Amino acid sequence: MQILPEIGVILLAYLIGAIPFGLLVVKLKTGKDVREVESGRTGGTNAMRAAGFWAGFITAMLDILKGAGAVWLAAWLSPAHWAHVAAPLAAILGHNYSIFLLTRDEKGRVRLGGGAGGAPSVGGAIGLWPGSVLIILPLGMLTFFSVGIASVTTMSVAFFAIIVFSVRALQGSGPWLDVLYGIGAELLLIWALRPNLKKLFAGQERVVKYSLHGWLKARKEKQET
């Protein structure tokens, strides 16, 4: 069947996304298991908490490459654009629920560890349209250093991708399928960040001190003491 090569591409993209770079980078640098630090995720933010800035940076870059690489691989192996869109979504899914991080909880239920999907979702957008990096990354950094909440920043990058691809589609310079990529990525990020959303709505989500929000919060707390 003609669809079989595309299915193979999507499965391969999942496996690429499932490579736990954060776990490997932190283990090589410190010997720690990043899953035992803070959120327990394997993405760049938690890798930075576990092993410092450069560990987090390297992890984030490698995770971005997973999303972009999934698109490039799909484009190389298949002419079907829907496969080019589905591949990075599969990579995000693999990143968030890695078969290589399979464990069982105290009740014997299977759990798949991983990250939240922010970096590979940026990579997927870059793979679909390289120019998106000049829009999504600056806006993501602006969000991070103003709002100062990692989970909000993570969800924002897919939202920015939706806007970017919608504008391109309306101008006739890009396919509408790319918009579906942004929507799919956003849904995967929101699902992965359910615990963070509960904390966010309760006003308990961590605020980075090196941000406008963090600075204002610290200033307010200092004035109240």
ZAMARGU-4260 file (C-alpha; in steps of 0.2 Angstrom, whole numbers, plus 5000, padded with zeros to 4 digits):
<rodrens>
0) 5000/5000/5000 | 5006/5018/4996 | 5003/5024/5014 | 5015/5011/5022 | 5031/5021/5019
5) 5023/5036/5027 | 5018/5026/5042 | 5036/5020/5043 | 5042/5038/5043 | 5030/5043/5057
10) 5036/5028/5068 | 5054/5032/5065 | 5050/5051/5069 | 5042/5045/5086 | 5058/5035/5090
15) 5069/5050/5085 | 5058/5061/5097 | 5059/5047/5110 | 5078/5049/5112 | 5080/5056/5130
20) 5094/5069/5127 | 5091/5078/5144 | 5093/5062/5153 | 5109/5058/5143 | 5117/5075/5145
25) 5114/5077/5163 | 5120/5059/5167 | 5136/5063/5157 | 5139/5079/5166 | 5134/5075/5184
30) 5129/5057/5185 | 5112/5062/5191 | 5096/5055/5184 | 5086/5071/5178 | 5070/5062/5182
35) 5074/5063/5200 | 5076/5082/5199 | 5061/5095/5201 | 5048/5091/5188 | 5056/5075/5183
40) 5055/5079/5165 | 5069/5077/5153 | 5068/5093/5143 | 5080/5108/5143 | 5072/5117/5158
45) 5074/5103/5170 | 5091/5098/5163 | 5096/5116/5167 | 5090/5114/5185 | 5099/5098/5187
50) 5116/5102/5178 | 5117/5120/5174 | 5114/5132/5160 | 5125/5123/5147 | 5117/5106/5150
55) 5100/5114/5148 | 5105/5124/5132 | 5113/5108/5124 | 5098/5098/5128 | 5086/5111/5121
60) 5096/5112/5105 | 5096/5093/5103 | 5077/5093/5106 | 5074/5106/5093 | 5084/5096/5081
65) 5073/5081/5084 | 5058/5091/5078 | 5067/5098/5063 | 5075/5082/5059 | 5058/5073/5059
70) 5052/5085/5045 | 5068/5083/5035 | 5068/5064/5036 | 5049/5064/5031 | 5053/5076/5016
75) 5067/5065/5011 | 5057/5048/5011 | 5040/5054/5006 | 5033/5067/4994 | 5016/5068/5005
80) 5015/5084/5014 | 5004/5077/5027 | 5018/5065/5032 | 5029/5080/5034 | 5017/5088/5046
85) 5013/5071/5055 | 5032/5067/5058 | 5036/5082/5070 | 5020/5078/5079 | 5026/5060/5081
90) 5042/5067/5087 | 5034/5078/5100 | 5024/5063/5106 | 5040/5053/5107 | 5048/5066/5117
95) 5034/5068/5129 | 5031/5049/5131 | 5047/5040/5127 | 5047/5021/5124 | 5065/5022/5131
100) 5059/5029/5148 | 5046/5015/5151 | 5043/5012/5170 | 5030/5004/5181 | 5022/5013/5196
105) 5018/5006/5213 | 5002/4999/5206 | 5011/4990/5191 | 5004/5002/5178 | 5016/5007/5163
110) 5022/5025/5163 | 5032/5033/5149 | 5043/5047/5154 | 5049/5062/5144 | 5048/5081/5143
115) 5034/5093/5139 | 5037/5096/5120 | 5042/5114/5119 | 5059/5112/5110 | 5054/5099/5098
120) 5038/5109/5093 | 5049/5123/5089 | 5060/5111/5079 | 5045/5105/5069 | 5040/5123/5064
125) 5058/5126/5059 | 5058/5110/5048 | 5041/5115/5040 | 5047/5133/5037 | 5065/5138/5042
130) 5060/5157/5043 | 5049/5153/5058 | 5064/5152/5069 | 5066/5171/5067 | 5049/5174/5074
135) 5045/5160/5086 | 5062/5160/5095 | 5062/5179/5099 | 5044/5179/5104 | 5047/5163/5115
140) 5061/5172/5123 | 5051/5188/5126 | 5037/5177/5134 | 5050/5169/5145 | 5059/5184/5151
145) 5043/5194/5154 | 5030/5181/5160 | 5044/5171/5168 | 5034/5155/5168 | 5042/5140/5159
150) 5025/5131/5156 | 5017/5147/5148 | 5033/5149/5137 | 5031/5131/5132 | 5013/5133/5127
155) 5016/5149/5118 | 5029/5143/5105 | 5015/5132/5097 | 5003/5146/5098 | 5015/5157/5089
160) 5018/5143/5076 | 4999/5143/5073 | 4999/5162/5070 | 5014/5161/5058 | 5007/5147/5048
165) 4990/5155/5047 | 4997/5171/5040 | 5008/5161/5028 | 4992/5151/5022 | 4982/5167/5021
170) 4995/5175/5010 | 4996/5159/4999 | 5014/5156/5003 | 5011/5141/5014 | 4999/5126/5015
175) 4985/5126/5028 | 4991/5109/5033 | 5005/5118/5042 | 4992/5127/5053 | 4986/5110/5058
180) 5004/5106/5064 | 5003/5121/5076 | 4986/5116/5082 | 4991/5098/5085 | 5007/5103/5094
185) 4998/5115/5105 | 4986/5101/5110 | 5000/5089/5114 | 5009/5103/5125 | 4993/5107/5134
190) 4990/5089/5138 | 5008/5086/5144 | 5007/5102/5155 | 4991/5097/5164 | 4999/5097/5181
195) 5007/5114/5178 | 4991/5121/5172 | 4983/5116/5189 | 4997/5125/5198 | 4996/5140/5186
200) 4977/5142/5190 | 4980/5140/5208 | 4994/5154/5208 | 5007/5141/5213 | 5017/5139/5197
205) 5036/5143/5198 | 5041/5161/5192 | 5059/5163/5186 | 5068/5177/5196 | 5077/5182/5180
210) 5061/5189/5172 | 5050/5205/5173 | 5037/5195/5182 | 5050/5188/5194 | 5057/5205/5198
215) 5041/5213/5201 | 5035/5198/5212 | 5052/5199/5222 | 5050/5218/5224 | 5032/5217/5230
220) 5037/5203/5243 | 5051/5215/5249 | 5039/5229/5251 | 5027/5219/5261 | 5040/5213/5273
</rodrens>
